[in-house]
Amino acid sequence: MPNAAAPADATAPADAAAADAAAAAAAAVSIKNLLFRFSNSNQSFALEIGSLTIEKGERVALVGPSGSGKSTLLGLICGVLTPNDGSIWVLGQQLENMSGRQRDRFRADTLGVIFQQLNLLPYLSVLDNVMLALEFSHQRRLSPSQKQEKARYLLECLGLGGAELAAQKASQLSVGQQQRVAAARAFVGTPPLIIADEPTSALDEDRQSEFLDLLFSQQRQTDATLLMVTHNNRLAARFDRVLNLTELCDLNITEGAGA
């Protein structure tokens, strides 16, 4: 029977594709053959990544020079941006197959984000800023008493305990205190993936190390995956893995009108 092996051979590509999909679904982040293009009257931008995997529970620092596409990559992983080609799996979900509304819901339910500009609401109290993250998520939504309990616990862990401080407006805090409020907001409700975009950029060296200690402490307690952008090689060395975006991707930028 000379053709007996043919059916088994024919299934090999399908088996490999299924294995790849299973591995992608098991990771915190899995990117394959990504292409993202953006253009306007002044610039044309293209980011290409062949393969990137971040395992669940990893602490990963993303480094690279300004303009190398770090914030763009975070936007793609968060589902704020969508690729022109390729696949992005985040926590078992394939983002490019989801609608914009589905991605918004997924982001609210599963991601905690620490923005470079923090994005605290200055007219809200410290406590209300932290609890606000729970209002947009069905999965992370808690009763009013539970919300306060979780928020106060995180603030205490991050060195912001006490009723008086919790009642202060965010605009009355120092930069270092605002950073910690932003971290508490990201961790409240224990989202499995934390995304941080240069959260230590406005702090001095001692405060940077202190903030990272607090961030790592919360990450260990919640077993979350942490992906943080930084320009600081000293801080990056403390992570499980450092990804240099210039080595990871191809970036093409064309300047000029009509690009």
C-alpha positions in Angstrom: 0.0 0.0 0.0 2.3 2.8 -1.2 0.0 5.6 -0.4 -0.7 4.6 3.2 1.4 7.4 4.7 -0.3 10.2 2.6 -3.3 10.9 5.0 -0.9 11.3 8.0 1.4 13.6 6.0 -1.6 15.7 4.9 -2.6 16.4 8.4 0.8 17.7 9.4 0.2 21.4 8.5 -3.1 21.4 10.2 -1.6 19.8 13.3 1.2 22.4 13.4 -1.3 25.3 13.0 -3.4 23.9 15.8 -0.3 23.5 18.0 0.7 27.1 17.2 -2.8 28.4 18.1 -2.8 26.4 21.3 0.6 27.9 22.3 -0.5 31.4 21.4 -3.7 31.0 23.5 -1.7 29.8 26.5 0.7 32.7 26.6 0.0 36.1 28.1 0.9 37.8 24.7 1.7 36.1 21.4 2.3 38.0 18.2 2.9 36.5 14.8 3.8 38.2 11.5 2.5 41.6 12.7 2.3 44.5 10.3 1.0 47.9 11.4 0.9 50.9 9.0 0.1 54.5 9.7 0.3 57.5 7.5 -0.7 61.1 7.3 0.3 64.1 5.2 3.7 64.4 7.1 4.8 60.8 7.8 4.4 57.2 6.8 5.1 54.6 9.6 5.3 50.8 9.3 6.0 48.4 12.2 6.7 44.7 11.5 7.2 42.0 14.1 7.8 38.4 13.0 7.3 36.7 16.4 6.9 37.8 20.1 5.8 35.7 23.0 5.4 36.8 26.7 4.6 34.0 29.1 2.0 34.4 31.9 3.6 35.6 35.1 6.7 37.1 33.3 8.1 40.6 34.1 9.3 42.0 30.8 11.0 45.4 30.1 10.5 46.9 26.7 13.3 49.2 25.7 14.3 51.1 22.6 15.0 54.7 21.5 12.3 57.3 21.2 10.2 56.9 18.1 11.0 53.1 17.8 7.4 52.1 18.1 7.2 51.1 21.8 4.0 53.0 22.5 2.5 51.7 19.2 3.2 48.2 20.3 1.5 48.8 23.6 -1.5 50.2 21.8 -1.7 47.1 19.7 -1.4 44.8 22.7 -4.1 46.8 24.5 -6.4 46.6 21.4 -6.5 50.4 21.0 -4.8 50.0 17.6 -5.5 47.1 15.1 -2.9 45.5 12.8 -3.0 45.6 9.1 -1.9 42.0 9.0 -0.8 39.2 11.4 -2.2 38.0 14.7 -2.2 39.3 18.2 -3.3 36.9 21.0 -3.7 38.4 24.5 -4.7 36.1 27.4 -6.2 33.6 25.0 -8.1 36.0 22.9 -7.3 36.9 19.2 -7.7 40.6 19.2 -8.0 41.2 15.4 -11.1 38.9 15.4 -12.9 41.1 17.9 -15.0 44.2 17.2 -13.9 47.6 18.7 -16.6 47.2 21.4 -15.4 43.7 22.3 -11.8 44.9 22.5 -12.9 47.8 24.8 -14.7 45.3 27.1 -11.8 42.9 27.0 -9.3 45.7 27.9 -11.5 46.9 30.8 -11.9 43.3 32.2 -8.4 42.0 31.9 -5.8 44.8 31.6 -4.4 47.2 34.1 -2.7 50.2 32.5 -0.3 52.7 34.0 0.0 55.6 31.6 3.1 57.7 31.1 1.1 60.8 31.9 -0.8 58.9 34.7 -4.2 60.1 33.5 -5.6 60.6 37.0 -8.7 62.7 37.3 -7.5 65.8 39.3 -10.9 66.6 40.8 -11.5 63.1 42.2 -10.1 61.8 45.5 -7.3 59.3 45.7 -9.7 56.6 46.6 -12.2 57.4 43.8 -9.4 57.5 41.2 -8.5 53.9 42.2 -12.0 52.6 42.3 -12.9 54.2 38.9 -11.1 51.3 37.1 -13.8 48.9 38.5 -16.7 50.9 37.0 -15.9 50.0 33.4 -15.5 46.2 33.9 -18.2 43.5 34.4 -15.6 41.0 35.6 -13.8 43.4 38.0 -17.0 45.1 39.3 -17.5 44.8 43.1 -20.0 46.0 45.6 -19.4 49.5 47.0 -18.0 48.1 50.3 -15.7 45.7 48.5 -14.5 48.4 46.1 -13.4 50.6 49.0 -11.8 47.6 50.8 -9.8 46.6 47.8 -8.8 50.1 47.0 -7.7 51.0 50.5 -5.7 47.7 50.8 -3.8 48.5 47.6 -3.2 52.1 48.7 -1.9 50.8 52.0 0.4 48.3 50.2 1.8 51.2 48.1 2.5 53.4 51.0 -0.6 55.6 50.7 -2.6 54.4 53.7 -4.8 56.5 55.9 -8.2 58.1 55.5 -6.9 61.6 55.2 -4.6 60.8 52.2 -7.3 58.7 50.5 -9.7 61.7 50.7 -7.2 64.1 49.1 -7.7 65.3 45.5 -5.3 63.8 43.1 -4.1 67.3 42.1 -2.8 67.8 45.7 -0.4 64.9 45.5 3.3 64.8 44.7 4.4 63.2 41.5 5.6 60.1 43.4 2.3 59.8 45.2 0.4 60.1 41.9 2.5 57.3 40.4 1.5 55.0 43.2 -2.2 55.9 42.8 -1.9 55.1 39.1 -0.3 51.7 40.1 -3.1 51.0 42.6 -5.7 51.8 39.9 -4.0 49.4 37.5 -3.9 46.5 40.0 -7.3 46.9 41.6 -9.6 44.0 40.7 -6.4 41.8 40.0 -6.3 42.0 36.2 -4.0 39.3 34.8 -1.9 41.7 32.6 -0.4 45.0 33.6 0.9 47.4 31.0 3.1 50.3 32.1 4.3 53.0 29.7 7.4 54.6 31.3 5.8 55.1 34.7 9.1 56.2 36.4 10.1 58.8 33.9 9.3 61.8 36.2 11.0 60.3 39.3 14.5 60.6 40.6 16.7 57.5 40.9 15.8 56.6 44.4 12.1 57.1 43.8 12.4 55.0 40.6 13.8 52.0 42.5 11.3 52.4 45.3 8.4 52.5 42.8 9.6 49.4 41.0 9.9 47.6 44.3 6.3 48.3 45.0 5.3 47.4 41.5 7.1 44.0 41.7 5.6 43.3 45.1 2.0 43.8 43.8 2.9 41.7 40.7 4.0 38.8 42.8 1.0 39.0 45.0 -1.4 38.9 42.1 0.7 36.6 39.8 0.0 39.1 37.0 2.1 39.5 33.9 4.0 42.8 33.7 5.1 44.6 30.6 6.8 47.9 31.2 8.4 50.4 28.8 11.5 52.1 30.1 14.5 54.0 28.9 16.4 53.2 32.1 18.8 50.3 31.6 19.4 50.1 35.4 15.7 49.4 36.0 15.3 47.1 32.9 18.1 44.8 34.3 15.8 43.9 37.2 13.2 42.3 35.0 13.0 38.7 34.0 13.6 39.6 30.4 14.5 42.7 28.4 13.1 43.1 24.9 14.9 45.6 22.7 12.3 46.7 20.1 15.0 47.7 17.5 16.2 44.1 17.5 12.7 42.6 17.6 11.1 44.5 14.7 11.5 46.2 11.4 10.5 49.9 11.5 10.2 52.1 8.4 9.5 55.8 8.7 9.2 58.1 5.7 9.0 61.9 6.3 7.6 64.5 4.0 4.3 65.8 2.7 2.3 63.1 0.9 4.3 60.2 2.4 
